[in-house]
Amino acid sequence: MREEIEEAVNRLKKSKAPGVDNISAEEIQAVGNSGIEILLSRPMCRKIWKEEMWKKSIIIPLHEKDTMNCDNYRGVSFLPIVKK
């Protein structure tokens, strides 16, 4: 499981907006091994999956090409980085 988390942390895309948790990919990558140990700790894993915050995302409507057409929107979701 440690290798999976290390691989997932290394694959996180930088310069992306954080989600509801307000934690960026750069912050997770910056803490290194100590951050991975925290994510691996059993109480932390339980808390992550039980918290409602990890199940939510921020959805922002963005205009497509024609800004005068009110039906021309698409949603962009900001998910918590730890969830990814």
N, C-alpha and C positions, 0 to 999 in steps of 0.2 A: 504494500500500500504506500510506503514511503516513496518508492520510485515513481509511482503514478502521480503523486502530489508534486514531486519535483519536476516531472515532465510537464504537468499541467501549468505550474507556475512559470516555467521557462517559455511555454507557448503563449502566454498571455500577451495580447497586443498592447503596446504602449500608446500613450496619448489618446486614450479613450475616456469618455466621461464616466464617472462612477455612478452607481445606482443608488438605491435607497440607503444603503449602508454608508455611503460617502467614503468608501475605501477605493483608492485607485490601484491599478495593476502595478504601477511603479512602487507604491508603498509595500505591497506584498512581496515584490521582488527584492526590495531594499533590505528587508528584515532577514533574508537569507535562511540559514539553517535553524535559527531560533524561532522564526515564524513558522517554519514547517513543523517543528516540534510542537508548537502550540496547536496547529491545525490537527496534528496527529493525536493529541491528548484526548482520551476518551470523553471526559466531561465536555470539552470544547466541541467535539464532533456532535455529541447529543444536543448541545445547546444550539448549534448551527441549524440542525435539521428540524428542531422543534419550534424555533422562533418563527413567528409570523412574518417578520421583516424579510426573511430569505425567500419567502413565497411571493413577494410583491415586486412590482417593477413600476417605473415611471414611464408613462406613454405620452409622447409629445406629438401633436399633429403638425405635419410639415406640408407646405404647398408643393404641388408638382409644378409642371411648366406654366400652366395658365393660372395666374394668381387671381384673376377676376371670376373664375368659376368656383363657387363655394363647395361643389362636390369633388373637387380635384385635390384631395388630401391623401396623405399616407401617414401611418403612425410609425414612430420610432420608439422602441422600448429600451430603457436603460435598466439592465439587470444588475444585481449585486455581483461584484467580481468574484467573491468567494463561491458563489453559486456556480459560476462558470467553471 
